[in-house]
Amino acid sequence: LILYGRIDGDNCLLLYEFAARNDLERLREETGRVVKVRWKQFEDDFANLPAPILYRLVNRFVDVNFELPQLCNEEVENTYPLELALTLNQEEIASALVDHHANVNIVDANGETLLMRLLRKNRVDALNFLLQNGAEINHRVQKTGKNLLHIAASTKCSKELLDWTPLLYAVELENVDVVQLFLKNSLIDVNITDQKGRSPISCALFEVKNMAIAEMIAATAGADLDIKYAGTYLIHYAVKIGSLDAVRLLCEKRADVNKKTSEGLVPLQLAIDSEHFDARLVRLLVDAGASVSQKISNSNITLLQHLFLDEILATMHATSGSCTPFSEAVLLGKFQCAELLLRVGADVNECDPNGKSLLMRAVSAGLDDAAVFLLDHGANLSEKSVLKCHILLFYCSFEVARILVENGCDLDACSDDPGCRTLLHKAIRLGLRDAAIFLIEKGCDIDAPVQDCDNQSSGDTPLLACIRSGFYDVARCLVERGARLDKQMQNSAILNVILSNCNPSLLLVVDRNGNTPLHLAWMAKNYPIADALIKKAPDLVTQFDRDGDTLLHKAVKTADLEWILFLISANSDVNSPTRNPSHLTALHISAQSGSEIIMRNLVGLKIFFMAFLMTRKVMGVSI
């Protein structure tokens, strides 16, 4: 209130900034009102005001003022509001002014537009802003007849302005008259590129797709039709995107149709190999002189042979190995040929004389690309998909296995062996670590037991199978993915196997609920199992859970006296604080819960421990 009563013209801008920083809404409203009334008085101070605060002030001003269009276009001391914002690099403020009727084509008393004024100041970013917001580039000063080119010629241009490529902007705006004017000037570089690697002709061909402008540029002396765009040559890019008009124009203007990329590819090979083959593109390139006798990259086949290979293959008879043209094309990786054969009736599910499908043959041979091609084109996933998936995992063909899974392969079905093992059990048994982890990550049943096997492993879950095999990294993955530890603990014989075989560090792994085996034993009130676990991994009693508690802290919180005494007998540290912001010991927690008997036990143990330490100190025994 004290500040509210002291607002005046000298301090209101300072108070507005203070109010904005401290969220003093009433003070900000009042100071904003004063600033609005005396706007012209503060023009010199705006340059020192932080941009976010100045933006809010201007935005508030333009939102509430009924004289908005007039004020946004009012020239004060030879400066317009929009010009001032752009000069100060305040693009957000400039955008707000344009949104509230600031005129980007306003003409001053000398007949010049904002484009001309800012061109004299070498403000490239400001020129970009004005052009993006519809500034007119054809304006002439009425008295002198000067246009932007005259002003640019009479201005000492910065390097940034010289690199601005106005020809490219004229092409972007499809301003044919200005493009023609620029192209008549022999000093203008028609091949100049901007920071994004775009040239005037690439912009005309591929961005605005104005072939008339592209033809004007291509006809200009010095125009380079083999310039690069998007990392490749114009003709290659035109073929790649299938632009018939662009290819036709480049061919007519004598672009090099036999030019090779760094990978050795010529335009004709790109046209032949295109996913969307267009014979018209091939004809244009051949008519323009593309060589069909060149060998394609990484092959001894000529482009002519490559072009007609599909037709040759389509007329082939079955080979001596009972391979059909389609199977041979797939297994040799000639997928374009195979695709053509599918269009004329080839069977994607064809089988050899032994009844083995083409998909199974590709999988067995480890031909991932061939298997993916067949699956993508509708190869049947029959009841044998589990066997297919097993073969894939055996050969580490995870990409194809992924497609099988995505197409409904049952990961939990039993494989065709006497043990009726799931794929996960099979992978663990064969020591296929990556395959096992792939199956776990793809959501197979991680608790499925082995059925009808020999007595030793009958009923084993994947976790127990991993422990029997010493597959500890897969066992850790199973625990982290939520494999049920308590399933293994329901059978003391199984528990003995776990404790005698597993690495102690595995017992410290927590499941997705944050529980260790000792936590589960506590929840089940199973003292013998807990005792066995602690003997195998003593660190379990000092392990902290996700809440920062040891098992002793949890037992005290639940007033579980039996477990407290059990944990104390197992050398649990009663002085250990929780690892959370409270840093409470078991004694503190007991005091909060008000359990007298628990507190007595904890205090008695603490007194005994302190007396023990004092005795050792008096006797001179190092601790």
TADA-V431534 format. One record per residue. N is the residue number from 0. RES is the residue in one small letter. PHI is phi in whole degrees, -180 to 180 (999 if undefined). OMEGA is omega in whole degrees, -180 to 180 (NA if undefined). D_CENTER is the distance of its C-alpha to the mean C-alpha in whole Angstrom. Layout:
N/RES/PHI/OMEGA/D_CENTER, N/RES/PHI/OMEGA/D_CENTER
This chain:
0/l/999/179/52, 1/i/-62/179/53, 2/l/-65/-178/51, 3/y/-59/-178/51, 4/g/-83/-176/55, 5/r/-114/180/54, 6/i/-72/173/52, 7/d/-147/-175/53, 8/g/-65/-177/52, 9/d/-81/-174/52, 10/n/-116/-171/50, 11/c/-67/179/48, 12/l/-68/176/45, 13/l/-65/179/45, 14/l/-68/177/45, 15/y/-63/179/42, 16/e/-63/179/40, 17/f/-62/-179/41, 18/a/-66/-180/41, 19/a/-66/-179/37, 20/r/-71/-174/36, 21/n/-111/176/38, 22/d/57/176/37, 23/l/-94/-169/41, 24/e/-61/-176/41, 25/r/-66/179/45, 26/l/-65/180/45, 27/r/-66/179/42, 28/e/-62/-177/44, 29/e/-69/179/47, 30/t/-66/177/46, 31/g/-62/178/44, 32/r/-64/180/47, 33/v/-66/179/49, 34/v/-61/-179/46, 35/k/-62/-178/46, 36/v/-69/-175/50, 37/r/-112/-174/50, 38/w/-50/-174/47, 39/k/-64/-177/49, 40/q/-65/-171/50, 41/f/-106/-174/47, 42/e/-58/-179/45, 43/d/-70/-178/46, 44/d/-82/-176/44, 45/f/-64/-178/41, 46/a/-63/-178/40, 47/n/-94/-178/40, 48/l/-84/178/38, 49/p/-54/-173/34, 50/a/-56/-179/32, 51/p/-61/-179/31, 52/i/-71/178/34, 53/l/-63/179/36, 54/y/-63/180/33, 55/r/-63/-179/34, 56/l/-66/-180/38, 57/v/-66/-179/37, 58/n/-61/178/35, 59/r/-65/-178/38, 60/f/-63/-176/41, 61/v/-74/-179/40, 62/d/-75/-171/39, 63/v/-109/-172/43, 64/n/-88/-177/45, 65/f/-76/177/47, 66/e/-95/-171/48, 67/l/-54/-177/44, 68/p/-57/-179/44, 69/q/-65/-177/47, 70/l/-69/-179/46, 71/c/-70/-178/42, 72/n/-118/-179/45, 73/e/-87/179/47, 74/e/-89/180/48, 75/v/-123/-178/49, 76/e/52/174/51, 77/n/65/180/49, 78/t/-141/175/46, 79/y/-92/178/44, 80/p/-56/-180/41, 81/l/-66/178/38, 82/e/-63/180/40, 83/l/-64/-180/40, 84/a/-62/-180/36, 85/l/-70/178/35, 86/t/-65/-180/37, 87/l/-88/-180/36, 88/n/60/179/32, 89/q/-98/-174/32, 90/e/-67/178/29, 91/e/-64/179/29, 92/i/-66/179/33, 93/a/-61/179/33, 94/s/-64/178/31, 95/a/-64/179/33, 96/l/-65/179/36, 97/v/-63/178/35, 98/d/-64/-178/34, 99/h/-115/166/37, 100/h/80/171/39, 101/a/-67/-173/40, 102/n/-90/-179/41, 103/v/-74/-180/39, 104/n/-111/-179/42, 105/i/-62/-178/44, 106/v/-112/-178/47, 107/d/-85/-176/49, 108/a/-64/180/53, 109/n/-90/179/53, 110/g/85/-178/51, 111/e/-100/177/48, 112/t/-90/177/44, 113/l/-62/177/42, 114/l/-57/-179/40, 115/m/-67/-178/43, 116/r/-64/-179/44, 117/l/-78/173/40, 118/l/-64/177/40, 119/r/-63/-178/43, 120/k/-89/-180/41, 121/n/60/-178/39, 122/r/-95/-175/36, 123/v/-65/180/33, 124/d/-62/179/31, 125/a/-67/178/33, 126/l/-63/177/34, 127/n/-59/-179/31, 128/f/-61/-178/31, 129/l/-64/180/34, 130/l/-64/179/33, 131/q/-66/-179/30, 132/n/-106/170/32, 133/g/91/179/35, 134/a/-66/-178/37, 135/e/-83/-177/40, 136/i/-100/-178/40, 137/n/-99/-175/44, 138/h/-65/174/46, 139/r/-118/175/49, 140/v/-70/-172/51, 141/q/-62/-175/54, 142/k/-71/-172/57, 143/t/-108/-177/56, 144/g/78/-179/54, 145/k/-73/172/51, 146/n/-121/-177/47, 147/l/-60/-179/44, 148/l/-65/178/45, 149/h/-62/-178/48, 150/i/-68/178/47, 151/a/-62/-179/44, 152/a/-69/-177/47, 153/s/-94/-177/49, 154/t/-109/175/46, 155/k/-77/-171/45, 156/c/-81/174/42, 157/s/-77/178/39, 158/k/-61/180/37, 159/e/-62/-180/34, 160/l/-71/180/36, 161/l/-66/178/37, 162/d/-84/-173/33, 163/w/-70/180/33, 164/t/51/179/33, 165/p/-61/177/35, 166/l/-61/179/36, 167/l/-63/178/32, 168/y/-67/178/32, 169/a/-64/177/35, 170/v/-66/179/34, 171/e/-57/-179/31, 172/l/-85/-179/33, 173/e/54/178/35, 174/n/-89/-172/38, 175/v/-61/-177/41, 176/d/-61/-179/44, 177/v/-69/177/42, 178/v/-60/178/40, 179/q/-61/180/44, 180/l/-62/179/45, 181/f/-65/-175/42, 182/l/-67/177/43, 183/k/-74/-179/47, 184/n/-87/-175/46, 185/s/-69/-179/46, 186/l/-81/-178/45, 187/i/-84/179/41, 188/d/-83/-177/39, 189/v/-76/-179/38, 190/n/-104/-177/35, 191/i/-63/180/34, 192/t/-114/177/30, 193/d/-89/-176/28, 194/q/-65/179/25, 195/k/-92/179/22, 196/g/82/180/25, 197/r/-92/175/26, 198/s/-111/179/30, 199/p/-57/-177/32, 200/i/-74/177/33, 201/s/-66/178/29, 202/c/-65/-179/29, 203/a/-66/-176/32, 204/l/-74/-166/31, 205/f/-114/-177/27, 206/e/-105/178/26, 207/v/-87/178/29, 208/k/54/178/31, 209/n/-105/-174/34, 210/m/-70/178/36, 211/a/-66/178/39, 212/i/-67/179/38, 213/a/-60/179/36, 214/e/-66/177/40, 215/m/-62/-179/41, 216/i/-68/-178/39, 217/a/-63/-179/39, 218/a/-81/-178/43, 219/t/-77/178/43, 220/a/-59/178/45, 221/g/89/180/42, 222/a/-67/-179/39, 223/d/-99/-180/37, 224/l/-87/178/36, 225/d/-108/177/34, 226/i/-70/-177/32, 227/k/-91/175/28, 228/y/-148/-179/25, 229/a/55/174/22, 230/g/85/179/23, 231/t/-144/-178/25, 232/y/-78/-177/29, 233/l/-56/-176/30, 234/i/-66/178/31, 235/h/-66/-179/29, 236/y/-66/180/26, 237/a/-62/178/29, 238/v/-67/-178/29, 239/k/-59/-179/25, 240/i/-89/177/25, 241/g/72/-180/28, 242/s/-85/-178/30, 243/l/-63/-179/34, 244/d/-64/-179/35, 245/a/-67/179/33, 246/v/-64/-180/34, 247/r/-60/-178/38, 248/l/-64/-179/38, 249/l/-65/177/37, 250/c/-66/180/39, 251/e/-64/-178/42, 252/k/-94/171/41, 253/r/69/170/42, 254/a/-67/-178/38, 255/d/-74/-176/38, 256/v/-83/177/37, 257/n/-111/-179/38, 258/k/-70/-178/35, 259/k/-104/174/33, 260/t/-79/178/29, 261/s/-63/177/29, 262/e/-88/179/28, 263/g/85/-178/31, 264/l/-90/174/30, 265/v/-103/-178/33, 266/p/-56/-177/32, 267/l/-64/178/34, 268/q/-65/177/32, 269/l/-62/-180/29, 270/a/-66/-179/31, 271/i/-68/-176/33, 272/d/-86/-176/29, 273/s/-61/178/28, 274/e/-62/178/26, 275/h/-112/-175/28, 276/f/-59/180/31, 277/d/-130/-178/34, 278/a/-62/-180/37, 279/r/-65/177/38, 280/l/-64/179/35, 281/v/-61/-179/37, 282/r/-63/179/40, 283/l/-59/-178/40, 284/l/-68/180/38, 285/v/-65/178/41, 286/d/-63/-179/44, 287/a/-86/175/42, 288/g/108/178/43, 289/a/-64/-177/40, 290/s/-78/178/42, 291/v/-93/-179/42, 292/s/-95/177/43, 293/q/-68/175/40, 294/k/-82/180/39, 295/i/-73/-175/35, 296/s/-61/177/33, 297/n/60/-179/33, 298/s/-159/175/36, 299/n/-98/-179/40, 300/i/-83/176/39, 301/t/-80/179/40, 302/l/-63/179/38, 303/l/-65/177/42, 304/q/-64/-180/41, 305/h/-63/-178/38, 306/l/-65/-175/38, 307/f/-103/-177/41, 308/l/-63/180/40, 309/d/-60/-178/39, 310/e/-66/178/42, 311/i/-63/-178/44, 312/l/-65/-178/42, 313/a/-65/-179/42, 314/t/-98/-180/46, 315/m/-70/171/46, 316/h/-95/178/48, 317/a/-60/-179/47, 318/t/-80/-177/47, 319/s/-64/180/49, 320/g/-88/-179/47, 321/s/61/176/47, 322/c/-89/173/43, 323/t/-79/175/43, 324/p/-54/-178/41, 325/f/-67/-179/38, 326/s/-65/179/38, 327/e/-65/179/38, 328/a/-62/-179/36, 329/v/-67/-175/33, 330/l/-69/176/34, 331/l/-91/179/34, 332/g/81/178/31, 333/k/-88/-170/33, 334/f/-73/177/30, 335/q/-68/176/31, 336/c/-63/-180/35, 337/a/-62/-180/34, 338/e/-66/178/32, 339/l/-64/179/35, 340/l/-66/176/37, 341/l/-63/-179/36, 342/r/-65/-178/36, 343/v/-102/170/40, 344/g/115/178/40, 345/a/-63/-177/39, 346/d/-99/-179/38, 347/v/-68/-179/35, 348/n/-105/-177/37, 349/e/-61/-180/40, 350/c/-121/176/41, 351/d/-82/-178/43, 352/p/-58/179/47, 353/n/-90/179/46, 354/g/83/-179/44, 355/k/-88/-177/41, 356/s/-70/179/38, 357/l/-63/178/36, 358/l/-63/179/33, 359/m/-64/178/35, 360/r/-66/179/36, 361/a/-65/180/32, 362/v/-64/-178/31, 363/s/-63/180/34, 364/a/-85/180/34, 365/g/71/-180/30, 366/l/-91/-176/29, 367/d/-59/-177/26, 368/d/-62/179/25, 369/a/-66/179/28, 370/a/-64/178/28, 371/v/-62/179/24, 372/f/-59/-179/26, 373/l/-65/179/29, 374/l/-66/179/27, 375/d/-65/-178/25, 376/h/-106/168/28, 377/g/93/178/30, 378/a/-58/-173/31, 379/n/-73/173/33, 380/l/-97/-176/32, 381/s/-85/179/35, 382/e/-65/180/37, 383/k/-87/-177/36, 384/s/-61/178/32, 385/v/-64/178/33, 386/l/-64/177/35, 387/k/-59/-178/32, 388/c/-63/179/29, 389/h/-62/179/32, 390/i/-63/179/32, 391/l/-59/-178/29, 392/l/-67/178/28, 393/f/-62/179/31, 394/y/-92/179/30, 395/c/59/177/26, 396/s/-90/-171/25, 397/f/-71/-179/22, 398/e/-65/179/20, 399/v/-70/177/23, 400/a/-60/178/24, 401/r/-61/180/20, 402/i/-66/177/22, 403/l/-59/180/25, 404/v/-64/-179/24, 405/e/-65/180/22, 406/n/-97/170/25, 407/g/102/177/27, 408/c/-63/-179/28, 409/d/-81/-178/30, 410/l/-72/-175/29, 411/d/-102/177/32, 412/a/-73/-178/34, 413/c/-80/176/37, 414/s/-77/-174/37, 415/d/-83/174/41, 416/d/-127/-176/42, 417/p/-62/-177/45, 418/g/-84/-179/43, 419/c/51/-180/41, 420/r/-88/172/38, 421/t/-74/179/35, 422/l/-59/-180/32, 423/l/-66/177/31, 424/h/-61/-179/34, 425/k/-64/180/35, 426/a/-64/179/32, 427/i/-65/-178/33, 428/r/-64/-178/37, 429/l/-87/179/36, 430/g/74/-179/34, 431/l/-89/-175/30, 432/r/-58/-177/28, 433/d/-63/179/25, 434/a/-66/179/26, 435/a/-63/-180/27, 436/i/-66/176/24, 437/f/-58/-179/22, 438/l/-64/179/24, 439/i/-63/-178/24, 440/e/-69/180/20, 441/k/-88/170/21, 442/g/94/177/23, 443/c/-69/179/27, 444/d/-73/-174/30, 445/i/-85/178/30, 446/d/-117/-176/33, 447/a/-68/179/35, 448/p/-83/173/38, 449/v/-73/-178/40, 450/q/-110/171/43, 451/d/53/179/46, 452/c/-105/176/46, 453/d/-62/-172/48, 454/n/-61/-174/49, 455/q/-62/-176/48, 456/s/-110/179/44, 457/s/-61/180/45, 458/g/85/179/43, 459/d/-62/169/40, 460/t/-85/177/37, 461/p/-56/-179/34, 462/l/-63/180/34, 463/l/-67/178/37, 464/a/-61/178/37, 465/c/-64/-178/35, 466/i/-68/177/37, 467/r/-60/-175/40, 468/s/-91/-176/38, 469/g/71/-178/37, 470/f/-90/-166/33, 471/y/-74/179/32, 472/d/-68/175/28, 473/v/-70/177/28, 474/a/-61/178/30, 475/r/-62/178/28, 476/c/-62/179/25, 477/l/-62/-180/27, 478/v/-64/-179/29, 479/e/-66/179/25, 480/r/-86/174/24, 481/g/106/176/27, 482/a/-59/-174/30, 483/r/-77/178/33, 484/l/-71/-175/36, 485/d/-69/177/39, 486/k/-62/-179/39, 487/q/-75/-172/40, 488/m/-92/-180/42, 489/q/-78/-178/45, 490/n/-127/-175/46, 491/s/-65/179/48, 492/a/-65/178/49, 493/i/-65/180/45, 494/l/-60/179/44, 495/n/-62/177/47, 496/v/-63/-179/45, 497/i/-60/-174/42, 498/l/-69/-179/43, 499/s/-86/-175/45, 500/n/-109/-169/42, 501/c/-83/173/39, 502/n/-70/-179/38, 503/p/-54/-179/39, 504/s/-64/180/35, 505/l/-67/180/34, 506/l/-72/179/36, 507/l/-91/-179/34, 508/v/-73/179/31, 509/v/-96/176/30, 510/d/-84/-175/29, 511/r/-67/176/26, 512/n/-94/178/29, 513/g/83/-176/30, 514/n/-102/169/33, 515/t/-93/175/35, 516/p/-56/-180/37, 517/l/-66/176/40, 518/h/-61/-180/38, 519/l/-66/177/39, 520/a/-64/178/42, 521/w/-64/-179/43, 522/m/-64/179/42, 523/a/-89/-179/44, 524/k/57/-176/47, 525/n/-105/-176/47, 526/y/-68/-179/49, 527/p/-60/179/50, 528/i/-65/179/46, 529/a/-60/-180/45, 530/d/-64/179/48, 531/a/-66/179/47, 532/l/-63/-178/43, 533/i/-66/178/45, 534/k/-65/180/47, 535/k/-77/-177/44, 536/a/-137/-177/41, 537/p/-57/-178/43, 538/d/-68/180/40, 539/l/-60/-176/39, 540/v/-74/-180/42, 541/t/-104/-177/40, 542/q/-76/180/36, 543/f/-97/176/35, 544/d/-90/-176/33, 545/r/-65/178/29, 546/d/-90/180/32, 547/g/86/-179/34, 548/d/-107/166/37, 549/t/-86/180/39, 550/l/-65/177/41, 551/l/-65/177/44, 552/h/-59/-178/42, 553/k/-66/-180/41, 554/a/-66/178/45, 555/v/-66/180/46, 556/k/-61/-179/44, 557/t/-95/178/45, 558/a/55/-179/49, 559/d/-92/-173/49, 560/l/-62/-177/52, 561/e/-60/-180/52, 562/w/-72/177/49, 563/i/-62/179/49, 564/l/-65/178/53, 565/f/-63/-178/51, 566/l/-68/177/48, 567/i/-63/178/51, 568/s/-67/179/53, 569/a/-92/176/49, 570/n/68/173/49, 571/s/-67/-175/46, 572/d/-78/-178/46, 573/v/-75/-178/48, 574/n/-95/-178/47, 575/s/-74/179/43, 576/p/-82/176/41, 577/t/-68/177/38, 578/r/-98/176/35, 579/n/-151/-175/34, 580/p/-57/-177/35, 581/s/-78/-180/39, 582/h/50/-178/40, 583/l/-94/172/42, 584/t/-85/178/45, 585/a/-60/180/46, 586/l/-66/177/49, 587/h/-61/-178/48, 588/i/-63/179/46, 589/s/-64/179/49, 590/a/-63/179/51, 591/q/-68/-177/48, 592/s/-81/175/49, 593/g/81/179/53, 594/s/-87/-174/54, 595/e/-67/-175/57, 596/i/-66/177/57, 597/i/-67/-179/54, 598/m/-62/-180/54, 599/r/-61/180/58, 600/n/-64/-180/56, 601/l/-68/180/53, 602/v/-65/180/56, 603/g/-60/179/58, 604/l/-67/-179/56, 605/k/-68/179/55, 606/i/-63/179/58, 607/f/-60/-179/59, 608/f/-65/180/56, 609/m/-67/178/57, 610/a/-63/178/61, 611/f/-61/179/60, 612/l/-65/-180/58, 613/m/-63/180/61, 614/t/-61/179/63, 615/r/-63/-180/61, 616/k/-69/180/61, 617/v/-63/-178/65, 618/m/-78/177/66, 619/g/78/179/64, 620/v/-88/180/61, 621/s/-70/-178/58, 622/i/-104/NA/55
